[in-house]
């Protein structure tokens, strides 16, 4: 196998690119599922989480076997972050994708580094530097250009505003998750924390489904199951562990920089697989968002 002869850095870069590819495909799978049948966001998210569940149960079991037992504070932390992360952020994202293009969704989601920065300034006493302020201005100018592109294509201001609001709320929820996950990972370890937080998210998703949807909603055409399974495997489980492995080999800074490929890949796949139009304004907006993320991510 040729990759066994690769250097640590080359393998780390390859893993980071594959993780970015997997994450960028999530919006594509969601849009394809919506096009295949009249499936709602809660049911689709429920399928994604159920298909992901066996892997995270196994990882959580293995990571917890030799670890100290969780105390009440750990459970409270896991419950809060699990609700904010793969439950809260995901359900808001899936709702938003009912209204806006996959390209605009990925660009808005990619504001989470700047939102995490703002959370630190507003709630953790951190100061905003000139470079960080420039990153914020670049990112949101880019979102404005991509937003104008969707308005021009869709022609329905209300729908685009609703979808963008849902996805921005998703990005904010994920930013809060990231801001709180640092201490949690330091205490529990990355694999154990990720697996247990995912189990909390899965439980919350299934409760949401049972409360709001009839069980008959799970009876979907086979393409919906296929896209749900593909989302679980290729846009959840594999990229999560690939990204962790990449960070271990090349560090978080390089992994984040490579992850900025995500929005451009989503725009490309949206054009190729969903026939979403591409405009100069959208590409310029993507460039500004990526410039903002790069600026805030680099030391």
C-alpha positions in Angstrom: 0.0 0.0 0.0 1.7 3.3 -1.1 0.5 5.4 1.8 2.5 3.2 4.2 5.6 4.8 2.7 4.4 8.4 3.0 5.9 10.8 5.6 3.9 11.7 8.6 3.2 15.2 7.2 2.1 14.0 3.8 -0.3 11.4 5.4 -1.6 14.1 7.8 -2.3 16.5 4.8 -4.1 13.7 2.9 -6.3 12.9 5.9 -7.1 16.6 6.4 -8.1 16.9 2.7 -10.3 13.8 2.9 -11.9 15.1 6.1 -12.7 18.4 4.4 -14.2 16.4 1.4 -16.4 14.4 3.7 -17.7 17.3 5.7 -18.4 19.3 2.5 -20.5 16.5 1.2 -23.0 16.6 4.1 -25.0 19.4 2.6 -25.1 17.6 -0.8 -26.5 14.4 0.8 -29.1 16.5 2.6 -30.2 18.3 -0.5 -30.3 15.0 -2.5 -32.5 13.4 0.2 -34.9 16.3 0.1 -35.1 16.0 -3.7 -35.7 12.2 -3.5 -38.7 12.3 -1.2 -40.8 14.5 1.1 -38.7 13.8 4.1 -38.5 16.3 7.0 -35.4 17.6 8.7 -36.0 15.8 12.0 -36.5 12.4 10.3 -33.4 12.8 8.2 -31.3 13.8 11.1 -32.7 10.9 13.1 -31.6 8.4 10.4 -28.1 10.0 10.2 -27.6 9.7 14.0 -29.0 6.1 14.2 -26.6 5.0 11.4 -23.7 6.6 13.2 -24.6 5.3 16.6 -22.8 1.8 16.6 -19.4 3.3 15.9 -19.7 5.9 18.6 -21.1 3.4 21.1 -18.0 1.2 20.4 -15.5 4.1 20.6 -17.1 5.3 23.8 -17.0 1.8 25.4 -13.3 1.3 24.4 -12.3 4.8 25.6 -14.1 4.5 28.9 -12.9 1.0 29.9 -9.7 2.1 31.6 -10.8 5.7 32.3 -12.0 7.0 35.7 -15.8 7.1 36.1 -17.7 10.2 35.2 -18.8 12.6 38.0 -21.9 14.7 38.0 -20.0 17.7 36.6 -18.8 15.6 33.6 -22.4 14.5 32.8 -23.7 18.0 33.0 -20.9 19.2 30.7 -21.5 16.3 28.2 -25.3 17.0 28.2 -24.8 20.7 27.5 -22.2 20.3 24.8 -24.1 17.3 23.2 -27.2 19.4 22.9 -25.3 22.3 21.4 -23.1 20.3 19.1 -24.4 17.5 16.9 -28.0 17.9 17.9 -28.6 21.6 18.1 -26.3 22.6 15.3 -27.4 19.7 13.0 -31.1 20.2 13.3 -30.8 24.0 12.7 -28.6 23.2 9.7 -30.9 20.7 8.2 -33.9 23.1 8.6 -31.9 25.8 6.9 -31.0 23.6 3.9 -34.7 23.4 3.1 -34.5 27.1 2.0 -31.0 27.9 0.7 -28.3 26.5 -1.5 -25.7 24.1 -0.3 -23.0 26.6 -1.2 -24.5 29.4 0.9 -25.1 27.0 3.8 -21.4 25.9 3.8 -20.2 29.5 3.8 -22.4 30.6 6.7 -21.4 27.5 8.6 -17.8 28.4 8.1 -18.3 31.5 10.2 -17.9 29.3 13.3 -14.2 30.3 13.9 -15.1 34.0 14.0 -18.2 33.3 16.1 -16.0 31.3 18.5 -13.8 34.4 18.6 -16.8 36.6 19.4 -17.9 34.2 22.2 -14.5 34.5 23.8 -14.7 38.4 23.6 -18.3 38.6 24.9 -18.3 35.9 27.6 -14.7 35.0 28.4 -13.0 38.4 28.8 -10.8 38.1 25.7 -9.8 41.2 23.7 -10.3 41.7 20.0 -7.2 42.4 18.0 -7.0 44.4 14.8 -6.3 41.2 12.8 -9.3 39.5 14.3 -11.6 42.5 13.6 -10.4 42.4 10.0 -11.2 38.6 9.8 -14.7 39.3 11.0 -15.3 42.1 8.4 -13.9 39.9 5.6 -16.0 36.9 6.6 -19.3 38.8 6.9 -18.7 40.7 3.7 -18.3 37.4 2.0 -21.5 36.1 3.5 -23.2 39.2 2.2 -22.0 38.5 -1.4 -23.1 34.9 -1.3 -26.4 35.9 0.2 -27.0 38.3 -2.7 -26.3 35.4 -5.1 -28.9 33.2 -3.5 -31.4 36.1 -3.5 -30.8 36.6 -7.2 -31.2 32.8 -8.0 -34.2 32.0 -5.7 -36.0 35.3 -6.0 -37.7 34.9 -2.6 -36.2 37.1 0.0 -38.2 35.6 2.8 -37.1 32.0 2.1 -33.4 33.0 1.9 -33.6 35.0 5.1 -35.3 32.1 7.0 -32.7 29.6 5.7 -29.8 31.8 6.4 -31.0 32.5 9.9 -31.4 28.8 10.7 -27.8 28.1 9.4 -26.3 31.1 11.2 -28.0 29.8 14.4 -26.5 26.4 13.6 -23.0 27.9 13.3 -23.5 29.8 16.6 -24.5 26.6 18.3 -21.5 24.8 17.0 -19.2 27.7 18.0 -20.5 27.4 21.6 -19.8 23.7 21.4 -16.3 24.3 20.3 -15.7 27.0 22.9 -16.7 24.5 25.7 -15.1 21.4 24.2 -11.6 22.5 25.0 -11.8 21.9 28.8 -14.0 18.8 28.2 -11.4 17.2 25.9 -8.6 18.1 28.3 -10.5 16.3 31.1 -11.9 13.3 29.2 -9.7 12.8 26.2 -10.7 13.5 22.6 -12.1 10.1 21.6 -14.1 9.6 24.8 -15.5 13.1 24.8 -16.5 13.0 21.1 -18.2 9.6 21.4 -20.1 10.5 24.6 -21.2 13.9 23.3 -22.4 12.1 20.1 -24.4 9.7 22.2 -26.1 12.6 24.0 -26.8 14.2 20.6 -28.3 10.9 19.3 -30.5 10.6 22.3 -31.8 14.2 22.0 -32.5 13.6 18.3 -34.5 10.5 18.9 -36.5 12.2 21.7 -37.2 15.1 19.3 -38.3 12.6 16.6 -40.6 10.6 18.9 -42.3 13.8 20.3 -42.8 15.5 17.0 -43.1 12.8 14.3 -45.2 9.6 13.9 -43.3 6.4 13.6 -44.6 6.1 10.1 -42.2 8.9 9.1 -39.4 6.4 9.2 -40.9 4.6 6.3 -39.1 6.3 3.5 -38.0 5.4 -0.1 -34.7 3.6 -0.3 -32.8 6.6 -1.6 -33.5 8.5 1.7 -32.0 5.6 3.7 -29.0 5.5 1.3 -28.3 9.2 1.7 -28.8 8.9 5.4 -26.3 6.1 5.6 -23.9 7.9 3.3 -24.1 11.0 5.5 -23.4 8.9 8.6 -20.4 7.1 7.2 -18.8 9.6 4.8 -19.8 13.0 6.4 -19.9 12.1 10.1 -17.9 9.0 11.3 -15.0 8.9 8.8 -14.2 12.7 8.7 -14.4 13.0 12.5 -11.7 10.4 13.0 -9.7 11.5 9.9 -9.6 15.1 11.2 -8.5 13.9 14.6 -5.7 11.8 13.0 -4.7 14.7 10.8 -4.4 17.0 13.8 -2.3 14.4 15.6 0.1 14.4 12.6 0.3 18.0 11.4 -1.2 20.0 14.2 -4.5 21.9 14.5 -3.3 25.0 12.7 -2.5 23.2 9.4 -5.6 21.1 9.7 -7.8 24.2 10.0 -6.2 25.8 7.0 -6.7 22.7 4.9 -10.3 22.6 6.1 -10.9 25.9 4.4 -11.2 23.8 1.2 -14.7 22.8 2.4 -16.8 25.7 1.2 -15.2 25.7 -2.2 -15.8 21.9 -2.5 -19.4 22.3 -1.5 -20.0 25.0 -4.1 -18.3 22.8 -6.8 -20.3 19.7 -5.8 -23.5 21.8 -5.6 -23.0 22.9 -9.2 -22.1 19.4 -10.4 -24.6 17.2 -8.5 -27.4 19.6 -7.7 -27.2 22.0 -10.7 -26.9 25.0 -8.4 -25.7 28.0 -10.4 -22.3 29.6 -9.7 -21.8 33.3 -10.0 -18.9 35.7 -9.7 -20.5 37.2 -6.5 -20.7 33.8 -4.9 -17.0 32.9 -5.7 -15.9 36.3 -4.5 -17.9 35.8 -1.3 -16.3 32.4 -0.8 -12.9 34.0 -1.2 -13.6 36.6 1.4 -15.0 34.1 3.9 -11.9 31.9 3.4 -9.6 34.9 3.8 -11.3 35.7 7.1 -11.0 32.2 8.4 -7.3 32.0 7.3 -6.6 35.3 9.0 -8.2 34.3 12.3 -6.7 30.8 12.2 -3.1 31.6 11.6 -0.8 32.5 14.4 
